[in-house]
């Protein structure tokens, strides 16, 4: 579970820099419009791992939170993959090399596209962005 601090910073940055398609976050109501691409957003994390010793009080050591920003670019089935790939690349570029306060974005990958059968006639292309805070 990502802390509220990391979640809010990442969400705010994404919303400020992406207006091409709707962004859909966990547990928020969204009804896709016919043939209109959208991006499903999940922000995951591991809560605080100690990465230094010797500060005396354990709380004064370096603590890191690591996680992933998972962006599922979802396009209508049968429309090819080019538009999804263009959106995936543009989303990745928003975070490539970015330090957002104490959050550093690291490895980025665009995965293998699959049918998003649970959503109807949609095709999904995943983008995974690793981040670390601390």
Residue pairs with C-beta under 8 A, 6 or more apart in sequence:
1 44
1 45
1 47
2 43
2 44
2 45
2 65
2 67
3 45
3 47
3 65
3 133
5 133
6 43
6 45
6 65
6 67
6 103
6 131
6 133
7 43
7 45
9 100
9 101
9 103
10 43
10 69
10 100
10 103
10 131
11 25
11 41
11 43
13 94
13 95
13 98
13 100
14 23
14 41
14 69
14 94
15 23
17 94
18 39
18 90
18 91
18 94
20 87
20 90
21 36
21 37
21 38
21 39
21 73
21 87
22 30
22 36
22 38
22 39
23 38
23 39
23 41
24 30
24 38
24 39
24 40
24 41
25 41
25 42
26 41
26 42
30 38
32 38
32 74
32 119
32 120
32 122
35 76
35 79
37 73
37 74
37 75
37 76
37 83
37 84
37 87
38 74
39 71
39 72
39 73
39 74
39 87
39 91
40 71
40 72
40 74
40 124
41 69
41 70
41 71
41 72
42 69
42 70
42 72
43 67
43 68
43 69
43 70
44 67
44 68
44 70
45 65
45 66
45 67
45 68
46 65
46 66
46 67
47 65
48 63
48 64
48 65
48 134
49 63
49 64
49 65
49 66
50 58
50 61
50 62
50 63
51 61
51 62
51 63
51 64
51 134
52 61
52 62
53 61
54 61
55 61
62 134
63 134
64 132
64 133
64 134
65 132
65 133
65 134
66 130
66 131
66 132
66 133
67 130
67 131
67 132
67 133
68 128
68 129
68 130
68 131
69 95
69 105
69 128
69 129
69 131
70 126
70 127
70 128
70 129
71 88
71 91
71 126
71 127
71 128
71 129
72 116
72 124
72 125
72 126
72 127
73 84
73 87
73 88
73 91
73 124
73 125
73 126
73 127
74 84
74 116
74 119
74 122
74 123
74 124
74 125
75 81
75 83
75 84
75 87
75 122
75 123
75 125
76 121
76 122
76 123
77 115
77 121
77 122
77 123
78 121
78 123
79 123
81 113
81 123
81 125
84 113
84 123
84 124
84 125
85 110
85 125
87 125
88 110
88 125
88 127
89 110
91 127
92 108
92 110
92 127
92 129
95 105
95 108
95 129
95 131
96 105
96 108
97 105
98 104
98 105
99 105
102 133
102 134
103 131
103 132
103 133
104 131
104 132
104 133
105 129
105 130
105 131
106 129
106 130
106 131
106 132
107 128
107 129
107 130
108 127
108 128
108 129
108 130
109 127
109 128
110 125
110 126
110 127
111 125
111 126
111 127
111 128
112 126
113 123
113 124
113 125
113 126
114 123
114 124
115 122
115 123
115 124
116 122
116 123
116 124
